[in-house]
Amino acid sequence: MDLNSYDWRKSTRSGENGGTCVEVAVAERADA
């Protein structure tokens, strides 16, 4: 899992619900 990409995406997409959605999406992709 790429914590750098994960953390960067989370910070970049910090929104009402965008952050959460992107968090899961990135985590799934990085772990896949």
Rosetta constraint file for C-alpha pairs under 8 A:
AtomPair CA 1 CA 27 HARMONIC 7.16 0.50
AtomPair CA 1 CA 30 HARMONIC 4.87 0.50
AtomPair CA 1 CA 31 HARMONIC 5.17 0.50
AtomPair CA 2 CA 6 HARMONIC 6.12 0.50
AtomPair CA 2 CA 30 HARMONIC 6.03 0.50
AtomPair CA 3 CA 7 HARMONIC 5.80 0.50
AtomPair CA 4 CA 8 HARMONIC 5.95 0.50
AtomPair CA 5 CA 9 HARMONIC 5.95 0.50
AtomPair CA 5 CA 26 HARMONIC 7.75 0.50
AtomPair CA 6 CA 10 HARMONIC 6.14 0.50
AtomPair CA 6 CA 23 HARMONIC 6.72 0.50
AtomPair CA 6 CA 26 HARMONIC 5.96 0.50
AtomPair CA 6 CA 27 HARMONIC 6.53 0.50
AtomPair CA 6 CA 30 HARMONIC 7.97 0.50
AtomPair CA 7 CA 11 HARMONIC 6.17 0.50
AtomPair CA 8 CA 12 HARMONIC 6.01 0.50
AtomPair CA 9 CA 13 HARMONIC 5.89 0.50
AtomPair CA 9 CA 19 HARMONIC 7.85 0.50
AtomPair CA 9 CA 22 HARMONIC 6.88 0.50
AtomPair CA 9 CA 23 HARMONIC 7.05 0.50
AtomPair CA 9 CA 26 HARMONIC 7.49 0.50
AtomPair CA 10 CA 14 HARMONIC 5.88 0.50
AtomPair CA 10 CA 19 HARMONIC 5.41 0.50
AtomPair CA 10 CA 20 HARMONIC 7.55 0.50
AtomPair CA 10 CA 22 HARMONIC 6.58 0.50
AtomPair CA 10 CA 23 HARMONIC 5.58 0.50
AtomPair CA 11 CA 19 HARMONIC 7.39 0.50
AtomPair CA 12 CA 19 HARMONIC 7.83 0.50
AtomPair CA 13 CA 18 HARMONIC 5.80 0.50
AtomPair CA 13 CA 19 HARMONIC 4.70 0.50
AtomPair CA 13 CA 22 HARMONIC 6.86 0.50
AtomPair CA 14 CA 18 HARMONIC 6.44 0.50
AtomPair CA 14 CA 19 HARMONIC 4.39 0.50
AtomPair CA 14 CA 20 HARMONIC 7.90 0.50
AtomPair CA 15 CA 19 HARMONIC 5.16 0.50
AtomPair CA 15 CA 20 HARMONIC 7.98 0.50
AtomPair CA 17 CA 21 HARMONIC 6.35 0.50
AtomPair CA 18 CA 22 HARMONIC 6.01 0.50
AtomPair CA 19 CA 23 HARMONIC 5.93 0.50
AtomPair CA 20 CA 24 HARMONIC 6.42 0.50
AtomPair CA 21 CA 25 HARMONIC 6.22 0.50
AtomPair CA 22 CA 26 HARMONIC 5.87 0.50
AtomPair CA 23 CA 27 HARMONIC 6.03 0.50
AtomPair CA 24 CA 28 HARMONIC 6.02 0.50
AtomPair CA 25 CA 29 HARMONIC 6.20 0.50
AtomPair CA 26 CA 30 HARMONIC 5.93 0.50
AtomPair CA 27 CA 31 HARMONIC 5.96 0.50
AtomPair CA 28 CA 32 HARMONIC 5.90 0.50
